[in-house]
């Protein structure tokens, strides 16, 4: 297998998987990118040949190998995000804005203080 071609494909596919699993594409984290690149490289270099999928062909990349590497990288990132954050897509700003809105509404009171009977 052509190692520079595999590494190039892993970087491109890992970058695409990182963009898909992040809700905000302007603040992609470096550890997530590194995990995606490693997952794509391992999938394309080790797992794909075992399953009979060629990552590179006579004229460069193969569509099946690229899609397989992308799917594995996205699956690994989605699983990690699910374990870390409880959702498949990472949304860093939603947590920060939720904390800000909770701090702003603390002076208003809770729903139990509205005086309405349920």
TAPE-V772874 format. One line per field, one symbol per residue. psi: psi as a letter, one per 40 degrees, with the letter a starting at -180 (. if undefined). burial: + if it has 24 or more other ideal C-beta (glycine too) atoms within 12 Angstrom, else -. Layout:
psi = ???
burial = ???
This chain:
psi = ihddddddddddddddddddehdheeghidddddddddddddddddddddeehhdiadeaiiddddddddddddddddddddddeeidhhgdddddddddddddedediiddeeeii.
burial = ----+++-++++++++++++++-----+---++-+++++++++++--+----++++----++--++-+++++++++++-++-------++----------------------------
